[in-house]
Amino acid sequence: MSVSTRPDADLTILQTDIDALKRDVASLIEHLKTGVTHGVQSASARVDGGSRRLYRAAAIERDRALKAVGDQVEKQPLVALLIAVCVGYVGGRVLTR
């Protein structure tokens, strides 16, 4: 009788080990998913912060450039008018072709 019970005991042990392995693999997969999710969220936050900083810097530079052009127009209105007429003339010639 001991001969027939030994394979049953081995199968039971093997089944227990397989069940434990399944739980371990499922836990590992869940851990990896959590890690990847946190990594993606962190990278997304860094990209978002960087793009906001670039946008603010571009807006500040835009305002600075507009003020510089406005000051130059106020200082030399005839030159600004001449430049505007030339740009309009060249633009009109290019667009009529």
C-alpha positions in Angstrom: 0.0 0.0 0.0 2.9 2.4 0.5 3.7 2.1 -3.2 0.4 3.7 -4.3 0.3 6.4 -1.7 3.8 7.7 -2.5 2.9 9.0 -6.0 -0.3 10.6 -4.6 1.8 12.4 -2.0 4.3 13.5 -4.7 1.4 14.8 -6.9 -0.1 16.7 -4.0 3.3 18.3 -3.2 3.8 19.1 -6.9 0.3 20.7 -7.1 1.0 22.8 -4.0 4.2 24.0 -5.5 2.5 24.8 -8.8 -0.2 26.8 -7.0 2.5 28.7 -5.0 4.4 29.4 -8.2 1.2 30.7 -9.8 0.6 33.0 -6.9 4.2 34.2 -7.0 4.1 34.9 -10.8 0.7 36.8 -10.4 2.3 38.9 -7.6 5.3 39.6 -9.7 3.2 40.7 -12.6 1.1 43.0 -10.4 4.3 44.4 -8.9 5.7 45.1 -12.4 2.5 46.7 -13.5 2.5 49.0 -10.5 6.2 49.9 -11.1 5.6 50.7 -14.8 2.5 52.8 -14.0 4.5 54.8 -11.4 7.3 55.2 -13.9 5.0 56.4 -16.7 3.3 58.8 -14.3 6.6 60.2 -13.1 7.8 60.7 -16.7 4.5 62.3 -17.7 4.8 64.7 -14.8 8.3 65.7 -15.7 7.4 66.3 -19.4 4.3 68.3 -18.3 6.4 70.4 -16.0 9.1 71.0 -18.7 6.5 71.9 -21.3 4.9 74.4 -18.9 8.3 76.0 -18.2 9.1 76.3 -21.9 5.7 77.8 -22.5 6.2 80.4 -19.8 9.7 81.2 -21.1 8.3 81.6 -24.6 5.6 83.9 -23.4 8.0 86.0 -21.5 10.3 86.2 -24.6 7.3 87.1 -26.8 6.3 89.9 -24.5 9.9 91.2 -24.4 10.1 91.1 -28.2 6.8 92.9 -28.6 7.9 95.6 -26.2 11.2 96.0 -28.1 9.4 96.3 -31.4 6.9 98.8 -29.9 9.6 100.9 -28.5 11.5 100.9 -31.8 8.3 102.0 -33.7 7.8 104.8 -31.2 11.3 106.0 -31.6 11.4 105.8 -35.4 7.9 105.8 -36.8 8.9 106.7 -40.3 11.3 103.9 -40.6 8.7 101.5 -39.2 6.2 102.8 -41.8 8.7 102.4 -44.6 9.5 98.8 -43.5 5.8 98.0 -43.3 5.2 99.4 -46.8 8.1 97.4 -48.2 7.0 94.2 -46.6 3.5 94.7 -47.9 4.7 95.4 -51.4 6.9 92.3 -51.5 4.2 90.2 -50.0 1.7 91.4 -52.6 4.1 90.7 -55.4 4.8 87.2 -54.1 1.1 86.4 -53.5 -0.1 87.5 -57.0 2.1 84.9 -58.7 
